[in-house]
Amino acid sequence: MKNDPSSVSRHTLSVLVENAAGVLSQVSRLFSRKGYNIESLAVGTTDDPAVSRITIEVMVEDKTIQTVMNQLRKLFCVYSVQELKPERSIRRELVMFKVKAETPDIRNEVIQIANIFRASIIDVSLKSLTLALIGDERKAEAMQGLLEAFGILELVRTGMVALERGAYTISDDNKEKTEFDLGKNVM
């Protein structure tokens, strides 16, 4: 299913799922079956070891995102799905850069760039520096643009993670009720 590029925008979904083998595969298959490319995917356990949070960024039409969310809610392993609106959420990604730095002068220049971007220096050798940056994609792309002049040996990105700001939290209010809900009448 092809989208009209002019009506497509980035949507960030936060999905609470059962922390079990095969769950990520089920969720990602839903996107591939519908022909949607996942732009970014990050998964990790929550404060409850039985629950994982998947942060998914996908480029789809605004009118399509609700359908995608409803299809996710139908999966038995999904506890909750929430779209994180940009104005009510914080998005961050970890990017690590390994950069050529074969002389002390070059190392100093790379360190100055790292300081400007508030990146951490996580490894130093006689021929390279490895930096870690946390931020949004604009910050990562800006730093990458500057570091390319020195020669980026390797780059790795974790994918976006996101949380709602303030008192907003992911909730199960939108989760479809099923016969497994104890003590509730479902029609």
C-alpha positions in Angstrom: 0.0 0.0 0.0 1.7 3.2 -1.2 1.1 6.5 0.6 0.9 9.9 -1.2 4.3 11.4 0.0 2.6 14.9 0.5 0.2 13.6 3.1 2.7 11.3 5.0 4.1 12.4 8.4 6.1 10.9 11.2 4.1 9.2 14.0 5.7 8.0 17.2 3.9 5.1 18.9 4.5 3.8 22.4 3.4 0.2 22.8 3.4 -1.8 26.0 3.7 -5.5 25.3 4.3 -8.8 27.1 8.0 -9.4 27.5 8.1 -12.8 25.7 9.8 -14.4 22.8 8.2 -13.7 19.4 6.3 -10.6 20.5 8.5 -8.1 18.6 8.2 -10.3 15.5 4.4 -10.2 15.8 4.3 -6.4 16.1 6.8 -5.8 13.3 5.0 -8.3 11.0 1.8 -6.2 11.4 3.6 -3.2 9.8 5.2 -5.2 7.0 1.9 -6.9 6.1 0.4 -3.5 5.6 3.4 -2.2 3.7 4.5 0.4 6.2 8.2 0.9 6.8 9.3 1.3 10.4 11.7 4.3 10.5 12.9 3.6 14.0 12.3 0.9 16.5 13.6 0.7 20.1 12.6 -2.0 22.7 13.4 -2.5 26.3 11.9 -3.8 29.6 9.9 -1.4 31.8 9.9 -1.2 35.6 7.9 -4.4 35.4 10.2 -7.2 34.0 7.2 -8.9 32.5 6.4 -5.8 30.3 8.4 -4.3 27.5 7.9 -0.9 25.9 8.3 -0.7 22.1 8.8 2.8 20.6 8.0 2.8 16.9 8.4 5.6 14.5 6.5 5.2 11.2 5.8 7.5 8.3 2.1 7.2 7.3 -0.8 9.3 6.5 -2.5 11.0 9.5 -5.8 9.2 8.7 -4.0 5.8 8.7 -2.3 6.0 12.1 -5.6 5.3 14.0 -6.1 2.1 12.0 -2.5 1.0 12.7 -3.1 1.6 16.4 -6.4 -0.3 16.4 -4.7 -3.3 14.7 -1.9 -3.3 17.3 -4.5 -3.3 20.1 -6.0 -6.5 18.6 -2.8 -8.4 19.2 -3.1 -10.5 22.3 0.5 -9.7 23.5 -0.2 -5.9 23.4 -1.3 -4.3 26.6 -1.5 -0.6 25.5 -0.9 1.6 22.5 -0.4 5.4 22.6 0.5 7.9 19.9 3.0 10.3 21.4 2.2 13.8 20.0 5.3 16.0 19.5 4.0 18.8 21.7 3.3 16.4 24.6 6.4 14.1 24.4 10.1 14.0 24.7 12.0 12.0 22.0 15.7 11.0 22.3 18.1 8.7 20.6 21.7 7.6 21.4 24.2 7.9 18.6 27.8 6.7 18.8 30.4 8.0 16.4 33.9 6.6 15.9 36.0 9.3 14.3 39.5 9.4 12.9 41.7 11.4 15.1 45.3 10.6 14.3 47.0 13.7 15.7 46.6 15.6 19.0 45.3 18.7 17.1 42.6 16.7 15.4 41.6 15.0 18.7 41.3 18.5 20.3 39.1 19.7 17.4 36.8 16.6 17.7 36.7 17.1 21.5 35.6 20.7 21.0 32.8 19.6 18.7 31.8 17.0 21.3 31.7 19.7 24.0 29.5 22.0 21.9 27.0 19.2 21.4 27.3 17.9 25.0 28.4 14.6 23.7 30.5 12.2 25.9 33.9 10.9 24.9 33.6 7.2 25.6 36.8 5.8 24.1 40.2 7.3 23.1 43.0 5.7 21.1 46.0 7.1 19.2 44.0 6.9 15.9 40.3 7.5 16.9 37.8 9.0 19.3 34.4 7.4 20.0 31.7 9.8 21.1 28.2 9.2 22.4 25.4 11.8 21.8 21.9 11.8 23.1 19.4 14.0 21.4 16.9 14.2 18.6 17.7 13.5 14.9 18.4 17.2 14.1 21.1 17.3 16.8 22.6 14.0 15.6 22.6 15.0 11.9 24.2 18.4 12.8 27.0 16.7 14.7 27.4 14.0 12.0 27.8 16.8 9.4 30.7 18.3 11.3 32.4 15.0 12.1 32.3 13.9 8.5 35.2 16.3 7.7 37.4 14.2 10.0 36.3 10.8 8.7 33.6 8.8 10.5 34.9 5.2 10.8 31.7 3.9 12.3 28.3 5.2 13.4 25.5 3.4 15.2 22.0 4.7 16.3 19.7 3.1 18.9 16.5 4.3 17.4 14.2 6.8 19.0 12.8 6.4 22.5 10.0 8.6 23.8 7.9 9.4 26.8 5.0 11.8 27.3 5.8 15.0 29.2 4.5 15.8 32.7 1.7 13.8 34.2 0.7 12.2 30.9 1.4 8.4 30.8 0.7 5.5 28.6 -2.5 4.0 29.7 -4.7 1.0 28.8 -7.9 3.1 28.4 -7.8 2.4 24.7 -7.1 -1.3 24.9 -10.0 -3.4 23.6 -11.8 -5.3 26.4 -11.8 -9.1 26.0 -13.2 -12.1 27.6 -10.0 -12.3 29.6 -10.9 -9.2 31.7 -11.9 -10.7 35.0 -14.9 -9.4 36.7 -16.2 -7.3 33.8 -19.1 -8.0 31.5 -18.1 -7.6 27.9 -20.7 -7.6 25.1 
